[in-house]
């Protein structure tokens, strides 16, 4: 009987991943054709830094890569995942004769998946607005889309809403530390969560090379699926697995040369949802999901830190630490082919994901 229950839980996790991947593959031609038909790409290549000035090294490396390749590729991830979430829920609610198995496979639950599903959709929609403004352009200049300040404000507000729900509704006030156990910080869990979600959001700049963000995010979400399963948070594990399937469908078409870019609608959705998942696999689930985040998501953390260090150094020391930031562009600038950067990040991500799982299981 116990073996049967474990088998059902395993199927409950694996099946959404496979179905989401298939759905993502099937809808991609329609989305891709729409993006190309309506020329959903930037009208001028390049980017500007946080002060609004051009980034000559990045622009030289990518002058032929941004124009002509659509943005909004991240829609494949959240649309395919959302379709599977809703489809499984509807079938289980209708109790269709012959499909009662879906009652056991349904994983949309109030205590585990409502919040991450909500942040996924919120992040996707706000990111889509930014992408559309970026595509529209800004008077023919490179800059476009929502300003960094506005995006951080939106993410901060989402973080405030989610952390308030965690604290006041679910009575979460501690973070779990390996060996030492829970560290109760009371209401300060709210500003702490906001800082964490803002930091993780900044790691979305990893979406800078063909295939890079898709490979890294897939490994991170798959790792958290394993961690959630080990904590008996089966619904959350299935949710993470479904997201992984959507990411892999996107990656199938994003491998060099990229058919489209993930852009903000994908990166914002994935990063802020990842912050929620990390917290849900922490004190709320009896694990150390937040503590192992720097290990599981080491490529994301390093990418975010490289940008922050570069900005701080330029502002206070008037010099750059890296030739170009984030760090994957530094590797490009010193002569690494982009595909080598991407594949090495993939390998590194797999190793850190495995290490993070081991630490989570041991402690």
C-alpha positions as CSV (number, residue, x, y, z in Angstrom):
1,X,0.0,0.0,0.0
2,X,2.8,2.4,0.9
3,X,4.6,1.5,-2.3
4,X,1.4,2.3,-4.3
5,X,1.1,5.7,-2.6
6,X,4.7,6.5,-3.4
7,X,4.2,5.5,-7.0
8,X,1.1,7.7,-7.3
9,X,3.1,10.6,-5.9
10,X,5.9,10.1,-8.3
11,X,3.5,9.9,-11.2
12,X,1.9,13.1,-9.9
13,X,5.2,14.8,-10.2
14,X,6.5,13.3,-13.5
15,X,3.3,13.5,-15.5
16,X,2.8,17.3,-15.3
17,X,6.4,17.8,-16.4
18,X,6.0,15.6,-19.4
19,X,2.6,17.0,-20.4
20,X,3.7,20.6,-19.9
21,X,6.7,19.9,-22.2
22,X,4.4,18.4,-24.9
23,X,1.9,21.2,-24.6
24,X,4.8,23.7,-24.9
25,X,6.2,22.1,-28.0
26,X,2.7,22.0,-29.6
27,X,1.9,25.7,-28.9
28,X,5.3,27.0,-29.9
29,X,4.7,27.1,-33.7
30,X,1.6,29.2,-33.2
31,X,3.3,31.6,-30.7
32,X,6.4,31.8,-32.8
33,X,4.5,32.5,-36.0
34,X,2.6,35.3,-34.3
35,X,5.8,36.9,-32.9
36,X,7.5,36.9,-36.3
37,X,4.4,38.0,-38.1
38,X,4.1,41.0,-35.9
39,X,7.8,41.7,-35.6
40,X,7.9,41.4,-31.9
41,X,11.5,42.4,-31.4
42,X,13.5,45.4,-30.4
43,X,13.8,48.0,-33.1
44,X,17.4,48.8,-32.2
45,X,20.0,46.5,-30.8
46,X,21.9,47.1,-27.6
47,X,21.1,48.1,-24.0
48,X,21.8,50.9,-21.5
49,X,23.0,50.6,-17.9
50,X,21.2,51.6,-14.8
51,X,22.3,55.3,-15.3
52,X,20.8,55.3,-18.8
53,X,24.1,55.3,-20.7
54,X,25.1,53.0,-23.5
55,X,27.0,49.8,-22.8
56,X,29.5,49.7,-25.7
57,X,31.1,46.3,-25.0
58,X,27.8,44.5,-24.7
59,X,26.5,46.4,-27.8
60,X,29.5,45.4,-29.8
61,X,29.2,41.7,-28.8
62,X,25.5,41.6,-29.6
63,X,24.9,44.2,-32.3
64,X,23.6,41.5,-34.7
65,X,21.7,39.3,-32.2
66,X,18.8,41.3,-30.8
67,X,17.1,42.8,-33.9
68,X,15.1,40.3,-35.8
69,X,14.7,37.8,-33.0
70,X,11.4,38.1,-31.1
71,X,11.0,38.7,-27.4
72,X,8.1,37.2,-25.3
73,X,9.4,33.6,-25.7
74,X,8.7,33.2,-22.0
75,X,5.0,33.0,-22.8
76,X,5.6,29.4,-23.8
77,X,6.6,28.5,-20.3
78,X,3.8,30.1,-18.3
79,X,1.0,29.4,-20.9
80,X,1.8,25.7,-21.2
81,X,2.2,25.3,-17.4
82,X,-1.0,27.3,-16.7
83,X,-2.9,25.1,-19.3
84,X,-1.8,21.9,-17.5
85,X,-2.6,23.4,-14.0
86,X,-6.1,24.4,-15.0
87,X,-6.8,21.3,-17.1
88,X,-5.9,18.9,-14.4
89,X,-7.9,20.9,-11.8
90,X,-11.0,21.0,-14.1
91,X,-10.9,17.3,-14.9
92,X,-10.5,16.4,-11.2
93,X,-13.4,18.7,-10.2
94,X,-15.7,17.4,-12.8
95,X,-15.1,13.8,-11.8
96,X,-15.5,12.5,-15.3
97,X,-16.3,8.7,-15.4
98,X,-13.1,6.9,-16.4
99,X,-10.9,9.8,-15.5
100,X,-11.1,9.5,-11.7
101,X,-7.3,9.0,-11.6
102,X,-7.1,12.8,-12.0
103,X,-8.5,13.2,-8.6
104,X,-5.3,11.7,-7.3
105,X,-3.1,13.6,-9.7
106,X,-4.6,17.1,-9.1
107,X,-2.0,19.3,-7.5
108,X,-3.5,22.8,-7.3
109,X,-4.0,23.3,-3.6
110,X,-4.5,26.3,-1.4
111,X,-1.7,25.4,1.1
112,X,1.0,24.7,-1.5
113,X,0.4,26.0,-5.0
114,X,-2.0,28.9,-5.1
115,X,0.6,31.4,-4.1
116,X,3.4,30.4,-6.4
117,X,0.8,30.0,-9.3
118,X,-0.4,33.6,-8.5
119,X,3.1,35.0,-8.6
120,X,3.9,33.2,-11.8
121,X,0.9,34.8,-13.5
122,X,1.5,38.2,-12.0
123,X,5.2,38.2,-12.9
124,X,4.4,37.0,-16.4
125,X,1.8,39.8,-17.1
126,X,3.9,42.6,-15.7
127,X,6.9,41.2,-17.6
128,X,4.8,41.1,-20.8
129,X,3.9,44.8,-20.4
130,X,7.6,45.6,-20.1
131,X,8.4,43.5,-23.2
132,X,5.7,45.2,-25.3
133,X,7.0,48.6,-24.3
134,X,10.5,47.4,-25.1
135,X,9.3,46.2,-28.6
136,X,7.5,49.5,-29.2
137,X,10.7,51.4,-28.4
138,X,11.4,54.7,-27.0
139,X,11.6,57.3,-29.7
140,X,14.0,55.2,-31.7
141,X,16.5,55.0,-28.8
142,X,17.9,51.8,-27.3
143,X,16.1,52.4,-24.0
144,X,12.6,51.1,-23.7
145,X,10.2,49.2,-21.5
146,X,9.5,49.9,-17.8
147,X,12.4,51.5,-15.9
148,X,14.4,49.3,-13.5
149,X,13.0,51.4,-10.6
150,X,9.4,50.7,-11.7
151,X,10.0,47.0,-12.1
152,X,11.7,46.8,-8.7
153,X,8.7,48.6,-7.2
154,X,6.3,46.1,-8.7
155,X,8.4,43.1,-7.5
156,X,8.7,44.7,-4.0
157,X,4.9,45.2,-3.8
158,X,4.4,41.5,-4.8
159,X,6.9,40.6,-2.2
160,X,5.0,42.6,0.4
161,X,1.7,41.0,-0.4
162,X,3.1,37.5,-0.4
163,X,5.2,37.9,2.8
164,X,2.2,39.5,4.6
165,X,0.2,36.4,3.6
166,X,2.9,34.1,4.8
167,X,3.3,35.9,8.2
168,X,-0.3,36.9,9.1
169,X,-2.2,34.1,7.5
170,X,0.2,31.1,7.6
171,X,2.0,32.4,10.7
172,X,5.5,32.1,9.2
173,X,8.0,34.0,11.2
174,X,11.2,32.0,11.1
175,X,13.8,30.7,8.6
176,X,15.4,27.3,9.1
177,X,19.1,27.1,9.5
178,X,21.1,23.8,9.1
179,X,22.2,22.4,12.5
180,X,20.8,25.3,14.5
181,X,17.1,24.9,13.5
182,X,14.5,27.7,13.2
183,X,15.6,31.3,13.6
184,X,12.5,33.3,14.6
185,X,12.6,36.9,13.3
186,X,9.0,37.7,13.9
187,X,7.4,40.4,11.7
188,X,10.9,41.1,10.2
189,X,10.2,38.1,8.0
190,X,8.3,40.5,5.8
191,X,11.1,42.9,4.9
192,X,13.5,40.0,4.7
193,X,11.3,38.3,2.2
194,X,11.1,41.5,0.2
195,X,14.8,41.8,0.0
196,X,15.2,38.1,-1.0
197,X,12.6,38.4,-3.8
198,X,14.2,41.6,-5.1
199,X,17.6,39.9,-5.1
200,X,16.4,36.8,-6.9
201,X,14.6,39.0,-9.4
202,X,17.9,40.7,-10.3
203,X,19.2,37.3,-11.3
204,X,16.9,37.4,-14.3
205,X,19.7,39.2,-16.2
206,X,21.0,35.7,-16.8
207,X,18.7,35.8,-19.8
208,X,21.5,37.1,-22.0
209,X,22.7,34.3,-24.2
210,X,20.9,31.7,-26.3
211,X,20.0,28.8,-24.1
212,X,21.6,30.1,-20.9
213,X,18.6,31.1,-18.8
214,X,16.5,28.1,-20.0
215,X,19.1,25.5,-19.0
216,X,19.8,27.1,-15.6
217,X,16.2,27.7,-14.6
218,X,15.2,24.1,-15.6
219,X,17.9,22.7,-13.3
220,X,16.9,25.0,-10.4
221,X,13.2,24.2,-10.6
222,X,13.9,20.5,-11.0
223,X,16.1,20.6,-7.9
224,X,13.3,22.3,-5.9
225,X,10.9,19.7,-7.1
226,X,13.1,17.0,-5.5
227,X,13.5,19.1,-2.3
228,X,9.7,19.7,-2.1
229,X,9.1,16.0,-2.6
230,X,11.5,15.1,0.2
231,X,9.5,17.3,2.5
232,X,6.2,15.6,1.4
233,X,5.1,18.8,-0.3
234,X,3.9,16.7,-3.3
235,X,1.7,19.4,-4.8
236,X,4.5,21.9,-4.7
237,X,6.9,19.3,-6.2
238,X,4.4,18.7,-9.1
239,X,4.1,22.5,-9.6
240,X,7.9,22.8,-9.9
241,X,8.1,19.8,-12.2
242,X,5.4,21.3,-14.5
243,X,7.3,24.6,-14.6
244,X,10.5,22.6,-15.5
245,X,8.6,20.9,-18.4
246,X,7.5,24.3,-19.7
247,X,11.1,25.6,-19.5
248,X,12.4,22.6,-21.4
249,X,9.9,23.2,-24.1
250,X,11.1,26.8,-24.4
251,X,14.7,25.7,-24.3
252,X,14.1,23.3,-27.2
253,X,13.6,26.3,-29.4
254,X,16.0,28.7,-27.6
255,X,19.1,26.6,-28.1
256,X,21.5,28.5,-30.5
257,X,20.5,30.0,-32.7
258,X,17.5,31.1,-30.6
259,X,14.1,31.2,-32.2
260,X,13.1,33.8,-29.7
261,X,14.2,35.2,-26.3
262,X,12.6,34.5,-22.9
263,X,12.7,38.2,-22.0
264,X,10.9,39.8,-19.0
265,X,7.6,37.9,-19.2
266,X,9.6,34.7,-18.6
267,X,12.4,35.9,-16.3
268,X,10.2,38.0,-14.0
269,X,7.7,35.1,-13.6
270,X,10.3,32.5,-12.9
271,X,12.5,34.6,-10.5
272,X,9.7,35.8,-8.2
273,X,8.0,32.4,-8.2
274,X,11.4,30.9,-7.3
275,X,11.6,33.1,-4.3
276,X,8.2,31.9,-3.1
277,X,9.1,28.2,-3.7
278,X,12.3,28.7,-1.7
279,X,10.3,30.1,1.3
280,X,7.7,27.4,1.0
281,X,10.3,24.7,1.3
282,X,11.8,26.4,4.3
283,X,10.1,26.7,7.7
284,X,6.6,26.3,6.2
285,X,7.6,22.9,4.9
286,X,10.0,21.9,7.6
287,X,13.1,22.2,5.4
288,X,15.9,24.6,4.6
289,X,14.8,25.6,1.2
290,X,16.0,29.2,1.6
291,X,19.3,28.3,3.1
292,X,20.2,26.0,0.2
293,X,19.1,28.5,-2.4
294,X,22.6,30.0,-2.8
295,X,23.8,26.4,-3.6
296,X,20.9,25.2,-5.7
297,X,20.8,28.4,-7.7
298,X,24.5,29.3,-7.5
299,X,24.6,30.4,-11.2
300,X,21.7,32.8,-10.6
301,X,23.3,34.1,-7.4
302,X,26.7,34.7,-9.0
303,X,25.0,36.4,-12.0
304,X,23.1,38.8,-9.8
305,X,26.1,39.5,-7.6
306,X,28.3,40.2,-10.6
307,X,25.9,42.9,-11.7
308,X,25.5,44.4,-8.2
309,X,29.3,44.4,-7.7
310,X,29.9,46.1,-11.1
311,X,27.3,48.8,-10.4
312,X,28.7,49.5,-6.9
313,X,32.3,49.6,-8.1
314,X,31.5,52.0,-11.0
315,X,29.6,54.2,-8.6
316,X,31.9,54.3,-5.6
317,X,35.3,53.4,-7.1
318,X,34.9,54.8,-10.6
319,X,36.2,51.6,-12.1
320,X,34.8,48.3,-13.4
321,X,35.6,44.9,-11.9
322,X,34.4,43.0,-15.0
323,X,35.0,43.9,-18.6
324,X,31.2,43.5,-19.0
325,X,28.5,42.5,-16.6
326,X,26.7,40.3,-15.8
327,X,29.5,37.7,-15.6
328,X,28.5,35.7,-18.7
329,X,29.2,38.7,-20.8
330,X,32.6,39.1,-19.1
331,X,33.4,35.6,-20.3
332,X,32.3,36.6,-23.8
333,X,34.4,39.7,-23.7
334,X,37.6,37.7,-22.9
335,X,37.1,35.5,-25.9
336,X,34.9,32.5,-24.8
337,X,32.4,31.6,-27.6
338,X,28.8,32.1,-26.3
339,X,28.0,28.4,-26.7
340,X,31.0,27.5,-24.4
341,X,29.7,30.0,-21.8
342,X,26.2,28.5,-21.9
343,X,27.3,24.8,-21.7
344,X,29.7,25.5,-18.9
345,X,26.9,27.3,-17.0
346,X,24.6,24.3,-17.6
347,X,27.3,21.9,-16.2
348,X,27.9,24.1,-13.2
349,X,24.1,24.4,-12.6
350,X,23.7,20.6,-12.6
351,X,26.5,20.2,-10.1
352,X,25.3,22.9,-7.7
353,X,21.7,21.6,-8.0
354,X,22.8,18.2,-6.9
355,X,24.9,19.6,-4.1
356,X,21.9,21.7,-2.9
357,X,19.6,18.7,-2.9
358,X,22.2,16.7,-0.9
359,X,22.4,19.5,1.7
360,X,18.7,19.8,1.9
361,X,18.2,16.1,2.4
362,X,21.0,15.8,5.0
363,X,19.8,18.7,7.2
